[in-house]
Amino acid sequence: MTRNFDSDYVMGACPEILAAIVRANAGETLLYGLDQYSQGLDALYGALFGTEVRVFPVITGTAANALSVAALLPPYGAVYCHDEAHMMVSECGAPEFYGGGAKLVPLPGRHGRIAPETLAAALDEAGFGRVHSVQPAALSISQLTEGGTAYRPAKVAALADIAHRHGLKVHMDGARFANAVAHLGCRPADITWRAGVDVLSLGATKNGALAADAVVFFDPALAAAFPYLRKRGGHLLSRGRVIACQLEAYAHNDLWLTNARHANAMAARLSAAVAGAPGVVQVHPCEGNQLFLSLATAAVDALERDGFVLHRFPEPEGRVRIRLVTAFNTTAAAVDALAAAIWCRAGSA
């Protein structure tokens, strides 16, 4: 029984993905994305999203984000994103590197979400046409956010409308896109192209894949330069079938939603189980597969001595914010054991 709640990356790949890799490994195929698995992704994901798409497999979420950004803006462009966005704090300058020096502009927002009025105010002061200023070129929003919360379709549409009116393209970091769709109960299209998103970084690795993410363009014209960017960035795999087959299996029979719904249900179970625990504060609403709690440092130290692996964020005054992440195969027994430990350690801290 796992005691590791540090990330959804700590789990291995799900059986369906592993079986797909074994099948794809047999025999011979064409190279560099000309295999039948890669060639079928546009139609497969076009059906899933209900529109024409171009799909480009990559092996990391950082590559998906950075290369997406590079396709959307000039080197003197600016990308507006939340100040806790993954590309802002956890990608080691990759978006700026692949964007040829493009600048990330952080915006504040409660629970990881950018408010439309915040974006509008920032763009009103952005210096459009001023040669001394980077030029606004893109908005990037995360779904789920870094706070584990989801943007509702209307909020995505409101942000996209502001961005498009100012001439910006809209990128969505969908590392946990499946968890957002599962929580919202919407169609994938409702929070992407129908709401104004131009390109999506679609994450599968956090949700049962071995190593497979994708860049999904909803406007095929925007994808014209992307094959060259992907090759230049080192993400055009010679054995493209190894990644594409994972993305094929991911969409088959709604595996992506099945996995996400289970992970979300386990996080919701944990959230309910620790509600009311002494000295425990839930930092953000639990709207996916992540739970953020603030506890006394002594309680977190005790949980780690108990063998639980947690993701820490320091807080003032002797407290620690922790992130607890559930996955496609997290068990109810593991969740209940963690919840019991939190009640015990929080009460004695």
C-alpha positions as CSV (number, residue, x, y, z in Angstrom):
1,M,0.0,0.0,0.0
2,T,1.5,3.3,-1.1
3,R,2.5,6.0,1.3
4,N,3.8,8.2,-1.5
5,F,1.5,11.1,-2.2
6,D,4.2,13.4,-3.6
7,S,3.0,13.4,-7.2
8,D,1.0,11.4,-9.8
9,Y,4.4,10.7,-11.4
10,V,5.4,8.3,-8.6
11,M,3.1,5.6,-10.0
12,G,4.0,3.5,-12.9
13,A,2.1,3.3,-16.1
14,C,-1.4,1.7,-16.2
15,P,-1.8,-1.8,-17.6
16,E,-3.7,-0.6,-20.7
17,I,-0.8,1.7,-21.7
18,L,1.8,-1.0,-21.0
19,A,-0.1,-3.5,-23.2
20,A,-0.3,-0.9,-26.0
21,I,3.5,-0.5,-25.9
22,V,4.1,-4.2,-26.0
23,R,1.7,-4.5,-29.1
24,A,3.3,-1.6,-30.9
25,N,6.8,-2.9,-30.2
26,A,6.2,-6.0,-32.3
27,G,7.1,-5.9,-36.0
28,E,8.3,-3.0,-38.1
29,T,7.0,0.5,-38.8
30,L,8.1,3.6,-40.5
31,L,10.2,6.1,-38.6
32,Y,9.9,9.7,-37.3
33,G,6.1,9.9,-36.9
34,L,5.3,8.2,-40.2
35,D,4.1,5.1,-38.4
36,Q,0.4,4.1,-38.3
37,Y,0.0,5.1,-34.7
38,S,1.3,8.6,-35.1
39,Q,-0.6,9.1,-38.4
40,G,-3.9,8.2,-36.8
41,L,-3.7,10.7,-33.9
42,D,-5.2,13.6,-35.8
43,A,-8.4,11.7,-36.6
44,L,-8.6,10.1,-33.2
45,Y,-8.3,13.3,-31.2
46,G,-10.3,15.2,-33.8
47,A,-13.2,12.9,-32.9
48,L,-12.5,13.3,-29.2
49,F,-12.6,17.2,-29.4
50,G,-15.2,17.4,-32.2
51,T,-13.1,19.5,-34.6
52,E,-10.1,19.3,-36.9
53,V,-6.8,19.1,-34.9
54,R,-3.1,18.6,-35.5
55,V,-1.5,16.4,-32.8
56,F,2.2,16.2,-32.1
57,P,3.5,13.7,-29.5
58,V,6.3,14.7,-27.2
59,I,7.7,13.0,-24.1
60,T,7.5,15.7,-21.4
61,G,5.0,18.4,-20.4
62,T,7.8,20.9,-20.3
63,A,8.5,20.2,-23.9
64,A,4.8,20.5,-24.8
65,N,4.6,23.9,-23.0
66,A,7.8,25.3,-24.3
67,L,7.4,24.3,-27.9
68,S,3.8,25.4,-27.9
69,V,4.9,28.9,-26.8
70,A,7.6,28.9,-29.4
71,A,5.0,28.3,-32.1
72,L,2.8,31.2,-30.9
73,L,5.1,34.2,-30.6
74,P,8.1,36.1,-31.8
75,P,11.3,36.2,-29.7
76,Y,10.3,39.7,-28.6
77,G,6.9,38.5,-27.5
78,A,5.4,38.1,-24.0
79,V,3.4,35.3,-22.5
80,Y,1.0,36.2,-19.7
81,C,0.5,33.4,-17.2
82,H,-0.3,32.9,-13.5
83,D,2.5,33.7,-11.1
84,E,2.5,30.1,-9.9
85,A,2.1,28.5,-13.3
86,H,4.3,25.5,-14.0
87,M,6.0,27.3,-16.9
88,M,6.7,30.2,-14.6
89,V,8.3,28.4,-11.7
90,S,9.1,24.8,-12.6
91,E,10.4,24.7,-16.2
92,C,13.9,26.1,-15.8
93,G,13.5,28.8,-18.4
94,A,12.5,26.3,-21.2
95,P,9.7,28.5,-22.6
96,E,12.1,31.5,-22.8
97,F,14.8,29.2,-24.3
98,Y,12.6,27.6,-27.0
99,G,10.8,30.9,-27.5
100,G,14.1,32.6,-28.5
101,G,14.1,34.9,-25.5
102,A,10.4,35.4,-25.1
103,K,9.4,36.9,-21.7
104,L,6.9,35.4,-19.2
105,V,4.8,38.0,-17.5
106,P,3.3,36.7,-14.2
107,L,-0.2,37.6,-13.1
108,P,-1.7,37.0,-9.6
109,G,-4.9,35.2,-8.9
110,R,-6.7,33.3,-6.1
111,H,-6.5,29.5,-6.1
112,G,-4.2,29.5,-9.2
113,R,-6.7,31.1,-11.5
114,I,-6.3,34.4,-13.4
115,A,-9.3,36.7,-13.2
116,P,-10.5,38.2,-16.5
117,E,-10.2,41.7,-15.0
118,T,-6.6,41.1,-14.0
119,L,-5.7,40.1,-17.5
120,A,-7.6,43.1,-19.0
121,A,-5.8,45.5,-16.7
122,A,-2.4,44.0,-17.5
123,L,-3.0,44.3,-21.2
124,D,-4.2,47.8,-20.9
125,E,-0.8,48.7,-19.6
126,A,1.3,46.4,-21.8
127,G,2.8,48.9,-24.1
128,F,1.5,47.7,-27.4
129,G,3.6,49.2,-30.2
130,R,6.2,50.6,-27.9
131,V,9.6,49.6,-29.2
132,H,11.1,49.5,-25.7
133,S,8.6,46.9,-24.5
134,V,8.1,43.2,-25.2
135,Q,5.0,42.8,-27.2
136,P,2.1,40.7,-25.7
137,A,1.6,37.7,-27.9
138,A,0.1,34.9,-25.9
139,L,-1.9,34.0,-22.8
140,S,-1.2,30.6,-21.0
141,I,-3.7,29.2,-18.5
142,S,-3.3,25.9,-16.6
143,Q,-6.1,23.3,-16.4
144,L,-6.0,22.1,-13.7
145,T,-4.2,25.1,-12.1
146,E,-1.2,24.8,-9.9
147,G,-3.6,25.1,-7.0
148,G,-5.5,22.0,-8.2
149,T,-8.5,24.1,-9.2
150,A,-10.4,24.1,-12.5
151,Y,-11.4,27.0,-14.8
152,R,-15.1,26.8,-15.8
153,P,-15.9,27.0,-19.5
154,A,-17.2,30.6,-19.1
155,K,-14.0,31.8,-17.4
156,V,-11.9,30.2,-20.1
157,A,-14.0,31.9,-22.7
158,A,-13.9,35.3,-20.9
159,L,-10.1,35.1,-20.7
160,A,-9.7,34.0,-24.4
161,D,-12.0,36.8,-25.6
162,I,-9.9,39.4,-23.9
163,A,-6.7,37.9,-25.2
164,H,-8.0,37.6,-28.8
165,R,-9.3,41.2,-28.8
166,H,-5.8,42.3,-28.0
167,G,-4.3,40.0,-30.7
168,L,-2.9,37.3,-28.4
169,K,-3.1,33.6,-28.9
170,V,-4.3,31.3,-26.1
171,H,-2.4,28.3,-24.8
172,M,-3.6,25.9,-22.2
173,D,-1.2,23.8,-20.1
174,G,-3.3,20.7,-19.7
175,A,-0.9,18.5,-17.7
176,R,-4.0,17.5,-15.7
177,F,-6.6,18.2,-18.4
178,A,-8.3,14.9,-17.9
179,N,-8.8,15.6,-14.2
180,A,-10.4,19.0,-15.1
181,V,-12.8,17.5,-17.6
182,A,-13.7,14.8,-15.1
183,H,-14.4,17.3,-12.4
184,L,-16.4,19.7,-14.6
185,G,-18.4,17.0,-16.3
186,C,-18.0,18.9,-19.6
187,R,-17.0,17.9,-23.1
188,P,-13.3,18.4,-23.9
189,A,-14.3,21.0,-26.5
190,D,-16.1,23.1,-23.9
191,I,-12.9,24.2,-22.2
192,T,-10.7,24.3,-25.3
193,W,-11.5,25.4,-28.8
194,R,-15.2,26.3,-28.2
195,A,-14.0,28.6,-25.4
196,G,-11.2,30.1,-27.6
197,V,-8.1,28.0,-26.8
198,D,-5.8,27.9,-29.8
199,V,-3.3,25.2,-28.6
200,L,-3.3,22.6,-25.8
201,S,-0.5,20.9,-24.1
202,L,-2.3,17.6,-23.4
203,G,-0.8,15.6,-20.5
204,A,-1.1,11.9,-20.3
205,T,2.0,11.0,-18.3
206,K,0.4,12.2,-15.0
207,N,-2.7,10.1,-15.8
208,G,-1.4,6.6,-16.6
209,A,1.0,6.9,-19.5
210,L,4.6,5.9,-19.3
211,A,6.0,9.0,-21.0
212,A,3.6,10.6,-23.4
213,D,2.3,14.1,-23.8
214,A,1.1,16.0,-26.9
215,V,0.7,19.4,-28.4
216,V,-2.8,19.8,-29.9
217,F,-3.5,22.6,-32.3
218,F,-7.1,23.6,-32.8
219,D,-6.1,25.9,-35.7
220,P,-4.1,23.8,-38.1
221,A,-2.6,26.9,-39.6
222,L,-0.8,27.6,-36.4
223,A,0.9,24.3,-36.6
224,A,2.8,25.0,-39.8
225,A,6.2,25.6,-38.2
226,F,5.7,23.1,-35.4
227,P,7.3,20.1,-37.1
228,Y,10.6,22.0,-37.3
229,L,10.4,23.3,-33.8
230,R,9.8,19.8,-32.5
231,K,12.7,18.4,-34.4
232,R,15.0,21.3,-33.4
233,G,13.9,20.7,-29.8
234,G,14.8,17.0,-29.8
235,H,11.3,15.7,-29.5
236,L,10.9,14.0,-32.9
237,L,11.4,10.4,-31.9
238,S,12.8,7.9,-34.4
239,R,10.5,5.3,-32.9
240,G,7.5,7.5,-32.8
241,R,5.2,4.6,-32.3
242,V,6.4,4.2,-28.7
243,I,4.8,7.5,-27.8
244,A,1.9,7.6,-30.3
245,C,0.6,4.2,-29.2
246,Q,0.3,5.4,-25.7
247,L,-1.8,8.4,-26.8
248,E,-3.9,6.0,-28.9
249,A,-4.6,3.8,-25.9
250,Y,-5.1,6.8,-23.7
251,A,-8.1,7.9,-25.8
252,H,-9.5,4.4,-26.4
253,N,-12.6,3.5,-24.5
254,D,-12.2,6.8,-22.5
255,L,-9.3,5.4,-20.5
256,W,-8.2,9.0,-19.9
257,L,-11.4,9.8,-18.2
258,T,-11.7,6.5,-16.3
259,N,-8.2,7.1,-14.8
260,A,-8.9,10.7,-14.0
261,R,-12.3,10.0,-12.3
262,H,-10.7,7.5,-10.0
263,A,-7.8,9.9,-9.1
264,N,-10.3,12.7,-8.4
265,A,-12.5,10.4,-6.3
266,M,-9.6,9.5,-4.2
267,A,-8.6,13.1,-3.6
268,A,-12.2,14.0,-2.8
269,R,-12.3,11.1,-0.3
270,L,-9.1,12.4,1.3
271,S,-10.5,15.9,1.5
272,A,-13.7,14.8,3.2
273,A,-11.8,12.5,5.6
274,V,-9.5,15.3,6.9
275,A,-12.2,18.0,7.1
276,G,-12.3,19.2,10.7
277,A,-9.0,17.7,11.7
278,P,-7.4,20.0,14.4
279,G,-5.1,22.7,13.1
280,V,-5.6,21.5,9.4
281,V,-6.5,24.2,6.9
282,Q,-7.5,23.3,3.3
283,V,-5.7,25.9,1.2
284,H,-7.5,25.5,-2.1
285,P,-10.8,23.8,-3.2
286,C,-10.3,20.2,-4.1
287,E,-11.3,20.1,-7.8
288,G,-9.2,17.3,-9.2
289,N,-6.6,14.9,-7.9
290,Q,-4.6,17.3,-5.6
291,L,-5.3,18.4,-2.0
292,F,-3.4,21.3,-0.5
293,L,-3.3,21.5,3.3
294,S,-1.6,23.8,5.8
295,L,-0.4,22.1,9.0
296,A,1.9,22.7,11.9
297,T,5.5,21.8,10.9
298,A,5.7,19.3,13.7
299,A,2.7,17.5,12.3
300,V,4.3,17.3,8.9
301,D,7.6,16.1,10.3
302,A,5.7,13.3,12.2
303,L,3.9,12.3,9.0
304,E,7.2,11.9,7.2
305,R,8.6,9.9,10.0
306,D,5.6,7.6,9.6
307,G,6.8,7.0,6.1
308,F,4.4,9.3,4.1
309,V,6.0,11.1,1.2
310,L,4.6,14.6,0.8
311,H,5.4,17.7,-1.3
312,R,6.3,20.6,1.1
313,F,6.0,24.3,0.6
314,P,7.3,26.4,3.5
315,E,5.0,28.8,5.3
316,P,5.7,31.3,8.1
317,E,5.1,30.9,11.8
318,G,5.9,27.2,12.2
319,R,3.5,25.8,9.5
320,V,4.0,24.0,6.3
321,R,1.7,23.8,3.2
322,I,1.7,20.3,1.7
323,R,0.4,19.0,-1.6
324,L,-1.1,15.5,-1.6
325,V,-1.7,13.9,-5.0
326,T,-3.7,10.9,-5.9
327,A,-3.4,8.8,-9.1
328,F,-5.3,6.4,-11.3
329,N,-4.4,3.5,-9.0
330,T,-4.4,5.1,-5.6
331,T,-6.4,2.8,-3.2
332,A,-9.1,3.8,-0.7
333,A,-7.1,2.0,1.9
334,A,-4.1,4.1,1.3
335,V,-6.2,7.3,1.4
336,D,-7.8,6.2,4.7
337,A,-4.4,5.4,6.2
338,L,-3.1,8.9,5.4
339,A,-6.3,10.6,6.7
340,A,-6.0,8.7,10.0
341,A,-2.4,9.7,10.3
342,I,-3.2,13.3,9.6
343,W,-5.8,13.3,12.4
344,C,-3.4,11.7,14.8
345,R,-0.4,13.9,14.1
346,A,-2.3,17.1,13.7
347,G,-4.0,16.5,17.0
348,S,-0.7,15.9,18.9
349,A,1.3,18.7,17.2
